[in-house]
Amino acid sequence: MPRYVQIAVALAAAIAMAVAIAIAPVWAGDLSDADVLALSQRHCVPCHARNPTHPAFDKPPRDLVLETIAQIMRNAARINEQVVEDRSMPLGNQNDMTEEEREALGRWIAGLK
């Protein structure tokens, strides 16, 4: 195969790869408020509810309730610190919060500023 054909094929492959990456949906992209609320319901609310369902708690730890998007927004800095940066919450990662979820949540919080 002539060298110019090899270069053209390599260039076409590189362009195709770049386009595929650029247009591919990424789960951890921009989250809607509804997506964030769903994450909270799955990973936070078992403990951080007015009436926690986690057997270790009869009231929300530190009186922090995260059942509504308004409550999440009010506590965004604290959530960012403990969930995104320190990764200390959910406690012991008992409900398997993924790195992708943490990163997406961090981007959502950054977008609030």
Residue pairs with C-beta under 8 A, 6 or more apart in sequence:
27 100
27 104
28 100
28 101
28 103
28 104
28 107
29 104
30 107
30 108
30 111
31 39
31 104
31 105
31 107
31 108
33 69
35 104
35 108
36 69
36 72
36 105
36 108
37 68
37 69
37 72
39 97
39 101
39 105
40 48
40 66
40 67
40 72
42 95
43 83
43 90
43 95
43 97
43 101
44 66
44 89
44 90
45 52
45 53
45 66
45 67
46 52
46 53
46 54
46 95
47 54
47 56
47 57
47 60
47 61
47 90
47 91
48 60
48 61
48 64
48 65
48 66
48 67
49 60
49 65
49 66
49 67
50 60
50 65
50 67
52 58
52 59
52 60
64 75
64 78
65 71
66 72
66 75
66 79
72 79
73 112
76 109
76 112
77 109
79 89
79 105
79 109
80 105
80 106
80 109
82 88
82 89
83 89
83 90
83 97
83 102
83 105
84 102
84 103
84 105
84 106
84 109
85 106
87 93
87 102
90 97
